[in-house]
Amino acid sequence: MPFQLIYEKLPKDTSERHVLLLDPVLATGNSANQAIELLIQKGVPESHIIFLNLISAPEGIHCVCKRFPSLKIVTSEIDAALNEEFRVIPGMGEFGDRYFGTDD
């Protein structure tokens, strides 16, 4: 299923900056790749993007690094893998639910 950009607002001088791209979990790498591609389309050099996250799956790291070899990834933990639902295991649960207090 293709990704649809819902909202984007970047400073006019984004292409002249170093950019920190933040996402709590790197799973498959697909959404990260879309965000990185948008930054590159806006003129940010790939080598000026640093992708920061808390937990990464090896599959996501490989996906992003294969497509953007000059990009830097900073993560605090590399978990074992993705499960059949493409969730990081063991992971930390659904980040959005935990952050916003909407879990059951």
PETAVEN-V63416 format. One record per residue. N is the residue number from 1. PSI is psi in whole degrees, -180 to 180 (999 if undefined). Layout:
BEGIN
n->[N | N]
psi->[PSI | PSI]
END
This chain:
BEGIN
n->[1 | 2 | 3 | 4 | 5 | 6 | 7 | 8 | 9 | 10 | 11 | 12 | 13 | 14 | 15 | 16 | 17 | 18 | 19 | 20 | 21 | 22 | 23 | 24 | 25 | 26 | 27 | 28 | 29 | 30 | 31 | 32 | 33 | 34 | 35 | 36 | 37 | 38 | 39 | 40 | 41 | 42 | 43 | 44 | 45 | 46 | 47 | 48 | 49 | 50 | 51 | 52 | 53 | 54 | 55 | 56 | 57 | 58 | 59 | 60 | 61 | 62 | 63 | 64 | 65 | 66 | 67 | 68 | 69 | 70 | 71 | 72 | 73 | 74 | 75 | 76 | 77 | 78 | 79 | 80 | 81 | 82 | 83 | 84 | 85 | 86 | 87 | 88 | 89 | 90 | 91 | 92 | 93 | 94 | 95 | 96 | 97 | 98 | 99 | 100 | 101 | 102 | 103 | 104]
psi->[125 | 152 | 143 | 125 | 121 | -40 | 142 | 129 | 111 | 152 | 151 | -29 | 24 | -39 | -16 | 3 | 163 | 138 | 131 | 115 | 121 | 134 | 131 | -35 | 130 | 107 | -90 | -27 | -7 | -47 | -36 | -44 | -39 | -44 | -41 | -42 | -40 | -45 | -41 | -41 | -30 | 1 | 4 | 124 | 140 | -40 | -8 | 9 | 129 | 123 | 118 | 134 | 167 | -48 | 137 | 147 | 144 | -37 | -41 | -42 | -47 | -41 | -47 | -46 | -32 | -40 | -33 | 77 | -19 | -5 | 147 | 137 | 131 | 122 | 156 | -18 | 136 | 111 | -179 | -50 | -172 | 147 | -172 | -16 | 12 | 35 | 144 | 132 | 140 | -22 | -165 | 21 | -169 | 108 | -46 | -44 | -43 | -41 | -45 | -1 | 31 | 8 | 157 | 999]
END
